[in-house]
């Protein structure tokens, strides 16, 4: 799941870069100009949730890896990963 999320992120970043080179504006600017305010706000919220989901998957992966490799209890490993 983490690999798929990272591949999708790379695809979106690649397309956004091409869009920026072609138009001179970034994706949020073009969405704000093209769509109504409620739709732009919804796109912003969905983007933030997607970014958080990717970060949470990476955090859980690091926590589980430390737990399996070091044998430290999950609560302690969660704190270590958070730090």
N, C-alpha and C positions, 0 to 999 in steps of 0.2 A: 504494500500500500504506500509506503514511504517513497519507493522508487517511482511508482506511478504518479504520485503527487509532484515529485521533483521533475519528472519528465513533462508534465503538464505546465509546470511553472516555467521551465525552459522554453517550451513552445510559445507560451503567452509573451514572455520577455522578448523572444526573437521577433514575433509579429509586432510587438509594440515598438521595438527598435526600428524595424523597417517602416512602420507608420510614421515615426518621428523623423526619420531621414527624408521621407517623401513629402511630408506636410510641414515640418518644422514645429509641430505641436505634439504634446504627449497624449496618451490615450485618455486620461481623465479630462483634459481640456476639450478634446473633441467630443467626448460623451456629453459634457456639460453644455457645449454649444449645440449639439444635435438633438438631444432628448430633453423632455420636460423635467422640471425640478424634482418631482416625486420619483421619476424613473432614475435620474442621476443619483439621488439619495439611496435608492434601493440597490443600485449597482455598487455604490460605495460600501454599503453594509455587507453585501454578499462577498465582496473582495476582502474585507476585513475578517469575516468569518472563515473564509478559505485560508487566509494567511495564519490565523490562529490554529486551525485544524492541522496544518502542516507542522507548526511549532509543537503542538501537543504530541503528535506522533513521534517527532524526534526526541522530545523529552522522555516519553515513555520508553522508547527504544534504548536510550542511554541508561535509564534507571534499571531496566530489565537486564541489560548487558552487564552493568556493574554488579548487580545482585547475583547473576549466574557465575561471573568470573571470580568475584571476591568472596561470595557467600555472606555478605553483609545483609542484615535484615532490611526489608523493603522501606520501612519508614526512614531509617538512617540513610539509605542510598538515595531516597527521594530528596532529602535535605541536601545531601552532597551534590546531587545533580542540579538542584536549584541554585546552589551557590556557584 
